[in-house]
Amino acid sequence: MEQYEELREKFGLDKPILIQYGNYVKGLLKGDMGTTYFRNLPVSKEIGTRYPNTFKIAVVAAVVSSIIGIVLGVSAALKRGKFLDSLIMVLSLIALSTPIFFLSIVLMVIFGVQLKALPIMGLSSWKHYILPWPPWQPSLLPPFPEPCVPPCWTLWGRTTYGQPWPAACRGM
């Protein structure tokens, strides 16, 4: 019980909640985010050591997701109203409806634990960048590939509704 009280006092948890919050905001304004519970290091230092890897994974995720989104959007535009268009829209809807945390766990269990095809932690090789980005993909893709479709229709001489441009507009 004595250790419990010491920890409460050390972390300021023995004070009223509004005073705790005020101390926290004052610390944030000074650049002090506090210390970690387990390693007893400044939080800003912990974030700083992990930020470069997070940034690398985010860049890979953004690039790969953009490429996939553009390819799917162009494919849906070329096959408008056909099976491929419907399949892309259904898969996009499923990907957006699945919670990212759930998709992450499922992919780690399938590819990392069951198949042992990809590592589930670390960043020492290119394989470590494959598993982290798929769960980000639905959040980086447009809600549906449709935002990519109208520009493609315009490029191939179609209006937004898929009809050919009127003859008077084609020469412009």
N, C-alpha and C positions, 0 to 999 in steps of 0.2 A: 504494500500500500504506500510505503514511503517513496519508492521509485516512481510510482504513478503520480504522486503529488509533485515530485521534482521535475518530471517531464512536463506536466501541465504548466508549471511555473516557467520552465525553460522556454517553451514555445508560446507562452502568453495565453494559454487556454484557460487560465484561472480568472481572466478579466471578462467583463461583459462583451457580448458579441459586437456591439457598435464600436467599442474601443479597439477590439481586435481588428475590425475592418478598417478603422481609421489608421491604425498603425501599419496595416498592410498597404493601404493606398499611399501613405507617406513614404514607405519604403520603396514602392514602385516608382514614385516621382523622383526618388534619389538614385534609381537604378538598382536597388536591392530587392531581389525577388525572394529572398529568404534562403534557407539551407535545406538540403534534402534530408529526409529522416534517416535513411539507411547509410548513406556514405558521408553524411555531415559535410558536404561540399556546397559551395554557392550554386543555386539553381541556374544562374546565368552561365556559369562555367560548364555545367552539365549540358545545357542546351547548345552552347557553342561547340562542344566536342561532337555532338550528334548532328548538328545542322548540315555539314557538308554531305554526309551520306543521304540524308533526307532530300536535299536539293538534287543530288544525282538521280535518285529514284524518281523524283517528281519530273525532271526533265525527260528521262526515258519514257515515263508514262505519258506525258503530254505529246511527245513526238509520235510514239507508236499509236496512241489513241487517235491523234489527228489523221494519220495516214489511213487507219482503219475506217474512221468516220467518212473521210473523203471518198475512199474506194467504195464503201457501202452506199453512200449517197449517189455517186455516179452510176453504180450498178442499178440502184432502184430507179433512177431517172431513165436509164436506157431501157429498162424492162417494166415500165409503168403499167400497172394493172395486171401484170402477169404473176406467175407463181413466185419468182425470185423477189419481186417487189414486196409481196405479201409476207414471204418468209423473213426478209430483212426487217420489216416493220414488227412482226411478232417477236423475233429474237431481241430487237431493241426494247420492246415493251417489257419482255421478261427480264432483261438485264437491268432495266431501270427500276423494276418492281422488287428486285431482290435486294435486301439490305446488304450493304457493302461488308459489314463485319461478318455476316453469315457466309457470303461468297468467299471471303478471305479464308475462313476456317475450312470450308469445304475443299477449296483448291489446295490448301496446305496438307490436308489429310490425304487427298487423292494423289497429288503429284509428289509430295514430300515424304509422307509416311508409308502409304500403301505401295506406290510404284517406285519409290526411292529414285525418281528421275531428276528431281530438283532439290537443292538445299532449302531448308526453311528458315535459316538464319545465317548471318555473316554477309560479307561483301568482298570476298577475295577473288572471285572469278566472274566472268560474264554470265554464268548460270544463275548467280545470285540476284541478277537484275530482272530475270524473267518472272518469277513468282510474285514479287511485290506489285507489279503494275496492273495485272488484270482486274483486281478489285477496284482500282481507281478508274478503269476504263469507262464504266457506265456514267460516272460523274463527269468525265471529261468529254464524252461524246455529246453531240447535240441530243436533245430529248428523243428525237427521231431523226433519221437521216434526211428528213424533208427539207431542212434549211439549206442543204446542199443541192437539192433537186431543182428549184427554179433557175438558178444561174446556169445549170446544165441545159435546161430546156431552151433558155435564151440562146445559148451557144449553138444549139442544133436547130434553131429556127422555129421554136415553139413558144407559144404564149404561156403564161403561168398556169393556164388550165389545160395545157397539152395540145391545144389546137394550133395549126400552122398560122403564122403571122398573116394578116391581110396583105394582099398584093401591094397596096399602096405603101405599106410600112417596110416591105422587104428591101426596097432600094435605098432606104435611109442609112 
